[in-house]
Structure formats: structure tokens, C-alpha cells
Amino acid sequence: MTLGEGIGLRLRPVKQRSGILRKWACAAAALAGLTGASGIILAATAAHGVPDPRLQTAANFMLLHAAATLAVCGLSFAAPQRGVWFLGAAGLFLCGSLLFGGDLAARALAGTRLFPMAAPLGGTLLILGWVFVALAALVVLPQTADGKPDQKIDE
């Protein structure tokens, strides 16, 4: 009996987990596309309609983290055994950029906030996303005794 079975966890086979991670990675990539599109819209609004510097800041953060989300989704495919760590970073990037950028945009366009502390919460999630990237890389780093990577890349 494994530890997971002993505490009542149903552990899925690696191939099944890999399929689920692929779906999550593709969903995160789709949301990253929408986040990037939102960043472009905010940048255009800042350049042509509302000269509020908060809009450009929101656009920059959304565009940067949309690209970072796509990158960590790709890394989750490259390290499928530990891809959940990279997908955790993707989730933090998406939530953080939407909260941070959304709050700045709401302030600039409507003169109101999403909710109190939305931007600081979003910023904190973005920081945690970058910490997750670092942790994910460290988790994937271990080598086996023969010097080959811990998992197969092509699974």
C-alpha cells in the first residue's frame, strides 16, 4: 500500500494524469490568448482614447504574463511528470494579471475598483507565480544516478 492509498487518495496512472495535465495546459493557453488580446485592447485604448497611464501599465502586465503563461504551459509538456508545478504558475499568472490589470483598468475607465485590494492581491499572485516557476524548475532539476533527466520528455 502506498501513502496515497493509505490516506484514501486515488492515484491515477501516469498516462491518465498526463492527459489531464494536457487539457489544463491547453485551457490555460487559451486563457492566455484572451489575456493577451485584452492587453492589446487596453494598450490601444490607452494610446487612442483614454490617456491614463494605469491603462498602459495594465496592458503591459497582461501582455507579459500572457506570454509567460504560454511559456510555462510549454514547460509543462516538456516535463510531464512534474508539469503540475508549471501549470500552478500558469494559474497564478492568469489570476494575478486579470486581478491586477482588471483593477487598474476599472479605475482608469470607470473610476471604481473591482473590489478593495484587488490590485495588491493580483500583484501578490503574480509574484507567487514567478516563485512557482523557480520551484518548478528546481523540482524538475533532479537527475537520476546515470545523469539522465528524472523523466522522459516525450511521454
N, C-alpha and C positions, 0 to 999 in steps of 0.2 A: 504494500500500500504506500502510495506517495503522500507527501504532506498535503497536497491539494485535495486528494481523495479523503484524507483523514479529517479535514475540516469541512467536507461537503462540497468542495468545488468540482465542477465538471470540467475537466481539461479537454480541449478539442485537439485533435491531431494537427500536426504542423501544417499540412496541406490545407486543411479547413480553415485554420487561423489565417493562413496566408491569403486565402480568398476573401475573407472578411476584411483584412487589412487593405487589400487592393481596392475593395469597394469604398472603404473610408478614405483612402488616399485619392481616389477619383472624385469623390464627393467634395473633399477639401480643395482639390484642384479646381473644380467647378466654382466653388465659392470664392476661391482666389481670383478667378476670372471676373466674377461680379464685383469683387472688391477693387480690382484694378480698373474696371470700367467706371466705377464710382469715383475713383481717384482722378481719372481723366475728366469726368464731368465736373468735379469740384475745381480742378485746375482751370478748365475753360470758363467756368462761372467766375472764378477769381480774376481771370485775365480780361474778360469781356463784359462782366455785368456788375459784380459786387467787389469793389476794391478793398476787401477786408483781408488782412494778412493771415487771419486764422484759417480762411479757406485754403490758401496755398499750403499752410502747414498741414492741414488735414489731408489734402491731396498728396503731399509728399509722403506722409506716414502710410497712407493707404496703398500707394503705388509700391513703396519699398517693401512693405510687409506682404503684399500680394505676390511679389516676386520671391520673397523669402519663403513663403508658404509653398510655392511651386517647387522650390529647391529642396525643401525638407520632404515633400511628397516623393520626389525623385530618390532621395536618400532612403526613404522607407522601402522602396523597391530594391535598392542596392543591398540592403541589409534586412531581408525579410524576417529573420529570426528575432531581431530587436527593433523592427520597424515601428512598433507602437510608441517608442520613445520619440521618434521623429514626428509621428502623427500627433503626439501630445503637443509638441512645439507648434505644429501647424494649427491646431485648435486654439492655442493661446494667441498666436499671431492674428488669426481671424477675429476672435472675440475682442482682443485688445484693440486692434486697428478700427474695428467697427464702433466700439465704445468711444475711443479717443477721437477718431475722425468725425464720428457722428455727433458727438457733443460739441466739438469746435464748429462744425457746420451749422448745427442748430442755433448756436449762439450768434454766428455771423448772419445767418439768413432769417431767423425768426426772433432773435433776441431772447431766446429762452434756452434752458438746458434740457438734455434728455432726462436726467434726474440728478440730484445732488451727488457730487463726487464721481460722476460718470467718467470724466476725462482722467482724473488720477487713477481710478480703477483700471481704465483701459491702458494707461501708461504702465501700471504695475504688471498687468498681464503681458504686455509686450516685453518687459524686462524678464519676466519669468519664462517667456517663450525662448528668449536668447539663452537663458540659463539651461533650459531643456535641451537646446541644440548642443551646448557644450557637454551636458551629461550624456546625451545620446551618443555623441562621438566617443566619449570615454567608455561607455558600456559596450560599444561595438569593437573597440580597440583591442581587447584581449586576444592573444594569439594562442594557438594550440602548441603542444610541445614540439611539433615538427616545423613551426614557424609559419604555417599556413593560416589564413583567416579562420575564425571560430565558426563561420557558417558559409554555406555555398551562396554565391551571388545569383546564380541562375535558377534558384528554386522558385 
